[in-house]
Amino acid sequence: MQLKDSLINLTPLSDEQQRQLSQALSTLNTQQLAWVSGYLYGLSQTGLQPAVTGSAVAAPSGSLTILYGSQTGNAKGVASAIKAQAEARGLPVTLASMADYKPKQLKKESHLLVIVSTYGEGEPPESAVDLHDQLKKGKIGKLEGLKFAVLGLGDSSYEFFCQTGKDFDDFLAKAGAERIHELVSLDVDYQDAARSWGEQAINAIAATLTTGAASSVASAVQQAVGHSQYSKENPFPARLSVNQKITGRDSTKDIRHIEINLADSGLTYQPGDALGVWFDNDAELVGEVLALTGLSGDEATAHGTLRAALLGHFELTRLLGGFITGLAEIADNAALKDLAGDKAQVNTLVASAQIVDVLKRFPTALTAEQLIGLLRPLTPRLYSIASSQREVEEEVHLTVGVVRYPQEDGTVRSGGASSFLADRLEEGAEVRVFVEHNDNFRLPANPDTPVIMVGPGTGIAPFRAFMQEREAIGASGKNWLFFGNPHFTQDFLYQVEWQRYVKSGLLSKISLAFSRDQAHKIYVQDRLREAGQELYQWLEAGAHFYVCGDANKMAKDVQEALLDVIAEHGHKSREEAEEYLSELRRAKRYQRDVY
């Protein structure tokens, strides 16, 4: 009996289904049969149903493009989920990061969904900067005929909540595009609302987009077989191997070198990626919060007892303005109400204190429901990975600055995740982790390309990974590091390793800025200007320029210095220097990992 006959005899299909299948398959070539095979396998693994189409298959009229601008991976995750929703409806859909998208392509789109986060003072995420800038300046031109919708992700504790989403919605409308679904701005607890928005937006698009059979389901197959089983929602229970302080005894900073064992996880990462770390709050801190609110901790919640919920499910170390205003509505305290009504005072307190400090000033009896209603869900912290997997194999290394907040009463508050890793997690203990890939912070594909790295403080982390990787693959491109910290003797992170790289020739140049080792403070941006002529020569020779670290001040100062260097040594106007830098960004030769 032939194999074909054997398969037919084993089929679970009815005679009519077999006839229809045979008739459909007989019209396909080899390439199309391979595609259908993957499509059907993807559906079987994901549980999705193919879209139902009429007896007459209409030619596609337009297609959907989903663009995301993501800083920490949230917008990317939402965009991927909405793409799956569109595919389940049979819509032809393309998903792209704004960093990989040519802005002029917008003029060719028919349907567009934008999912974008906001960070800092209402600024676009790094991957969205160029598209945001070109739309803002009207460089793309009119976009009549484009139907769009925008979803913004943000944090309402910041003044410019979801500003980037509002910007894209405004820019697209002003360019003549048609808003097909309303702008929605979502807070940190965004998952359910994002899913609902996605369904509504897809419905609106489906009503105006005529399609035939389901579009490519390569992503459905990838979701089924191409990802590690471990993710943000399902973290890997890794083990802490090493916790070593790498700043000196007299340093004003407490910075730790952390090593975590990923054995048996199947997790892989590249230099430039981040490690997400889930953590538990300090039990003593939980006890303080309970005492100040008059609660025992034994009260029942959806997460078990209230004490268990506060330990592992709610933010206690990040103070948000909403906690202060919410507490003021509950408490009968005139001083607290006055404080909550003064935005400047609220912002000052948010920047320097934690939830427990507010409760110490304004002790308030609360029910368990009231307390939980004032708190945000716990979110993992992302740390730039400080190792190359080619070098450390089933390990991952981090460079963690332990956050400490001295208070007026002499107490010291600590950051939730950093103190968990540094103070409360014993070596050998479990820590839940996942890899957050960052394709917008990557070494050049060509190993001969020179790289310039600016990473003061813990911003040094990814560049340690870069050097391990370039050494492992025998890359011949030149490497130049700019590093800064307060004191040479106390704060030169990984000093022995950098000296070894200099001695071996892997690190071609190192420019150091120890700000407090002389009367006049010197920072990395000062070293950039001092080396301006050679720096510009490296850029002209094709070098890639990387920045990692503080977004609020350092990264802005470094960009200003870089623009000054380009203007002075490239003999350009300020506008020409800005365009030169924009071209570097578009070519992925200017990349930033800032936080």
Secondary structure, 3 states (H helix, E strand, C coil): CCHHHHHHHHCCCCHHHHHHHHHHHCCCCHHHHHHHHHHHHHHHHHCCCCCCCCCCCCCCCCCEEEEEECCCCHHHHHHHHHHHHHHHCCCCEEEEEHHHCCHHHHHHCCEEEEEEECECCCECCHHHHHHHHHHHCCCCCCCCCCEEEEEEECCCCCCCCCHHHHHHHHHHHHCCCEECCCCEEECCCCHHHHHHHHHHHHHHHHCCCCCCCCCCCHHHHHHHHCCCCCCCCCCEEEEEEEEEECCCCCCCCCEEEEEEECCCCCCCCCCCCEEEECCCCCHHHHHHHHHHHCCCCCCEECCEEHHHHHHHCECCCCCCHHHHHHHHHHCCCHHHHHHHCCHHHHHHHHHHCCHHHHHHHCCCCCCHHHHHHHCCECCCEEEEECCCHHHHCCEEEEEEECCEEECCCCCEEECHHHHHHHHHCCCCCEEEEEEECCCCCCCCCCCCCCEEEECCHHHHHHHHHHHHHHHHHCCCCCEEEEEEECCHHHHCCCHHHHHHHHHHCCCCEEEEEECCCCCCCCCHHHHHHHCHHHHHHHHHCCCEEEEEECCCCHHHHHHHHHHHHHHHHCCCCHHHHHHHHHHHHHCCCEEEEEC
